[in-house]
Amino acid sequence: VVSDLCATGDHDCEQLCVSTPGAYRCACRDGFSLNSDGRTCAACNGGLGSALDLVFLIDGSKSVRPENFELVKKFINQIVDSLEVSDKQAQVGLVQYSSSVRQEFPLGQFKNKKDIKAAVKKMSYMEKGTMTGQALKYLVDSSFSAINGARPGVPKVGIVFTDGRSQDYISDAAKKAKDSGFRMFAVGVGNAVEDELREIASEPVAEHYFYTADFRTISKIGKKLQIKICAEEDPCECKSIMKFQTKVEDLINSLQQK
């Protein structure tokens, strides 16, 4: 019988020991990352590891309906709650689109969660068409530009929410967003069209596009919404993103229960 080396104490891990068949590996507590020796742990540098430029692209078309638009605003603010917002950490931008595109606020305009959440709550519902292609073009040309607060060398993530087929052409702008290195997630609800969601989503597509039939059942998306922007050489960043994912899952579950 192979003994459990973690249980017997026959290991040299500084913090945590994880049993594997006939062996073990070392791990670290939250706030620490494993050093290259595979045994010892170092405290994460809280700021750099969680740097992220995140822009929400929100469908404000008439078919969304006012009550669901409020649900989306709540969803955005709960995600904001899970981020460490500052000049050196996460920045959040918000764009709403309908028959036209409206920047609600650019990256970096608000330096703390309280101000971001207040701006999201004040966002008025456009309630017209669905020009997703125009919105994606705006994201590429403006939202992630330096003049609108984007930082060089920082991971850029776009989360697109839509509830119906676009009334314009999306292919070129969707391709340009991905070619520019942006990590794109497509979240579709109701009458959203699968081929459009897939076209917006980054590779691997199955991990970047999500669909649910009803705004109140978006809990099904939570388990899949994994933002994989962690660089292997920066486990601290991975930990911050995993914390973000967990918060999103909890949020979506809570929305379903209300």
N, C-alpha and C positions, 0 to 999 in steps of 0.2 A: 504494500500500500504506500503510495506516494504521500509524504507528509505535507501539510499546509505550512509552507515556510513563513508566511505572514503570521499565522497563529502561534507557531513555535518560537517566533522571535529571531529566526535564523535569516535575517536580512540586514541591509545597511542603509535603509531608507531614512532620510532625515525627518520626514513628516508622515506620509501615508504609504502603506504597503498594499498593493492590489494582487491578489492571488491569481495565477494562471496555471494551467496544467503542468505540474512538475517544476514550476518556477514562480517568479513574481516580477512585478515591475513597480517602480516608485511613482508616486504622484504627490501633488501639493494641495494645500488648503486654498480656499478662495482668497484672492489677493496675492497669491504667490505663483511663480512659474518654475518649472523644472529646469535646472541648469544642464549644461551639455554633458556633465558627468553622469547624468541619469539617476543621481542619488539625492543631491542637495537642492534646496529651493531658494529663490530670491524673490524679494518683494517686488510686485509690479509697480512700474511708474504709472501712477493713476492717470496722468494727462495724455501722454502720447498714445498709449495703447488703445484708447477709445475714440480717437479722432475719426470723425465721420461727417460728411456733407450729405444730408438726407433731404430730398425734395418730394413732397406729396403732390400728385397730379390728380385732382378730384373732379369727377364728372358731376356737373351741376345742371344736367338736362332735366327737362320737365318730367320725364318718366321716373326719375328717382323718387319724387314725392317729398314734401317737406319733413314728414316724420322720419323718413329714412335718412335724409340729409343731416338731421340732428344726430342720428345714430353714428353716422360717419364722422362727424365732428367730435363726438365723444371718443370714438376709436382713435382718432389722431391724437387727442390730448392724453389718452392713457399711454400711448406709445411715447409721447414726449416725456411723460412722467418717468419712464424707464431709462431715459438717456441722461448722461452727464453733460449738461449744456454749458459751454463756455467758449472763449476764443480758441482755446487749444484742444478742446474735446469736440463734442457733437454740435453741429449747427443744423438748423431746420429751416427749410423754405416751404412755402405753400402756394400752389397755383390752382385756380379753379377754371374749368372750361365748360362752355356750353356752345352757343352759336359763335362765340368769340372766346378769347383767352384773357384771363385777368390774373395778374400776379397779386396775391393777397399780401405776401411779404417775402422779401428775398432772404437768402442765406445770411445769417449774421446780423440781421437788423435787430433782433431781440437777443439779449445776452443771458437771459435766464428763463426757466420754465414758466414762471408766473406770467411773464409778458407774452410769451408764445401762446400759452393757453388762452389768455384773455383775447388775443387777436383771432384765434381760431373760433372762439365762441361768438365773436362779433361778425364773423363772415356771413354775408347775406347770400341767399340762394339765387342763382342766376335764372334758373327755370326756363331754359329755351332748348336749343338743339344739342347735337353731340358731335363736335368737330375734334375728334381725338387726334387726327393727323396734324392739325394745326397746333394742338396742345403739345404734342411730342416735338414738333419743330421748335416751339418756344423753349421747351426744356433743354434741347440741345444747344440752341443758339444763344439763349439768354440765362436760364436758371443756373446753369453750371459754368457761367463765365466769371472771370475775376471781378468784373465791374459789378456783378451782383453778389459778391461775397464768397465765391468759391475759392478754396485754397489749393495751391499746387501740391501734388504729391499725397493728397488726402483721398481715401476711398469715397467714391460718389455713388449713391444709391437713389434710384427713382422708384417710387411705388405708385402705380397707376390704378385708380379705382374707376370702373365703368359699369354701366348697367344696360348697355345696348350697342347695336352695331353703329360704327362710326358713319357719319354722313359725308366724310371725305376720305381721301387716300392716305393710308398710314405707312405703307411699306418703306418708302425712302427714309422718313424720319425715324422709324423704328430701327432700321438697319444702322443709320448714322449714330443713334444713341449707343448701340452696342459696340459699333466700331470705334467709338470714342472712348471705350473702356468703362462706361457706366454700367453698373449692375442693375438691371431692370426687372422689377417684379410686376406682374399683371394680375389684378384681382377683379374677377368678374362676378356680377350678381344679376339674377333675374334673366333678362333677355340678352345678356352679353354673349358675344359670338366666339366660339372656341378658337377658330382659325385666327381671329384678330388677337386674342389673348396670347396665343402661341407665337405670333409674329412679334409682339411687343417684348415677350419674355427673353431673358438671357439664357444661354446654354449652361447646363443641361435644362432644356425647356420644362421638363416634368417637375423640376424643383423650383421653378420660377413663375409658374402660372397656376392660378387657383380659381375655382368656380363653385358657387353655391346658388341654389335656386331662390333663396330668400335672404334679405338682410338680417333677419332674426335667426338664421341658422348658420351664420358665418363662423360659428365655433369649429365647423369641420375644416376650415382653412388653417386654424391655428397650429395644429400639429405639423403641418407641412411648411409653414412660413418660416423657413430657415435661411437667414441671411448669411451666406457663406463668403464673407469678405475677409475672413481671417487669413493672414499670411502665416505660413507654417513657421516662419522664423520669429513670429511675434505671438507667443501663446497668451500673453496678457490681453492682446486685442481679441483673441478668440474668446477668452473668458468674458470680456465685456459684451461681446456680441451674443454669446450664449445667454447671458443674463437678460439681454434685450429680448431674445426669442421667448424666454420663459414668461416674461412680463406680457408679451403679446398674446401668448396662449391663454394666460390667466384672464386677460382682458376679454378675449373673444368668448371664453366660457361664461364670464359674468354677464356679458351682453345677452347671451342666449337665455339666461335665467330670468331676465327682467321683463 
